[in-house]
Amino acid sequence: MDSFTWSINDEISNITNWGCYECGYQAIENEVNECACENCRKKQKTKLKDSETEYWWCSHCNEITQE
């Protein structure tokens, strides 16, 4: 998990780019879509989009759900 990093997009506000140096996975997070997680009730659930799908991910409990 040490190879998974994030960076903030300076050109577009509220956009975070996620990536893994080890496997090459990349996803884009739009922080405008943040909401409360049904599993842990923390407001850390956000929508991620990669090259194949869009899904919801909670950074607090690591829960992943499809739309």
C-alpha positions as CSV (number, residue, x, y, z in Angstrom):
1,M,0.0,0.0,0.0
2,D,3.0,2.3,0.2
3,S,3.0,2.7,-3.5
4,F,-0.5,4.3,-3.6
5,T,-0.3,8.1,-3.8
6,W,-2.5,11.1,-4.5
7,S,-2.0,14.6,-5.9
8,I,-4.2,17.6,-6.2
9,N,-4.9,18.9,-9.6
10,D,-3.7,22.6,-9.7
11,E,-5.7,23.4,-12.8
12,I,-9.1,22.1,-11.7
13,S,-10.3,22.7,-8.1
14,N,-11.7,19.8,-6.1
15,I,-10.0,17.2,-8.2
16,T,-7.6,14.7,-6.7
17,N,-5.6,12.2,-8.9
18,W,-4.9,8.8,-7.3
19,G,-2.3,6.4,-8.6
20,C,-0.2,3.3,-7.8
21,Y,3.4,3.2,-8.8
22,E,3.5,-0.5,-8.4
23,C,0.6,-1.6,-10.6
24,G,-0.1,1.6,-12.6
25,Y,-3.7,2.0,-11.5
26,Q,-5.1,5.6,-11.8
27,A,-8.3,7.2,-10.7
28,I,-9.8,10.7,-10.5
29,E,-11.7,11.9,-7.4
30,N,-14.1,14.8,-7.6
31,E,-14.4,16.0,-4.0
32,V,-17.7,17.8,-4.8
33,N,-19.3,14.3,-4.7
34,E,-18.3,13.6,-1.1
35,C,-21.0,12.3,1.2
36,A,-21.6,10.2,4.3
37,C,-20.8,6.5,4.2
38,E,-23.7,4.1,4.9
39,N,-21.2,1.7,6.5
40,C,-19.3,3.9,9.0
41,R,-21.4,7.1,8.9
42,K,-18.3,9.3,8.3
43,K,-18.4,12.0,5.6
44,Q,-15.5,10.4,3.7
45,K,-17.3,8.6,0.9
46,T,-16.4,10.0,-2.5
47,K,-16.9,9.1,-6.2
48,L,-13.8,7.8,-8.0
49,K,-13.5,7.3,-11.8
50,D,-10.9,5.2,-13.5
51,S,-10.5,4.1,-17.1
52,E,-13.3,1.5,-16.9
53,T,-15.8,2.5,-14.2
54,E,-17.1,5.0,-11.7
55,Y,-17.6,3.9,-8.1
56,W,-17.9,5.2,-4.5
57,W,-15.1,4.7,-2.0
58,C,-14.9,5.5,1.7
59,S,-11.4,6.5,2.7
60,H,-12.3,5.9,6.4
61,C,-13.5,2.3,6.3
62,N,-12.3,1.4,2.7
63,E,-15.8,0.4,1.6
64,I,-16.3,0.3,-2.2
65,T,-19.8,0.4,-3.8
66,Q,-21.0,0.7,-7.3
67,E,-23.6,3.3,-8.3
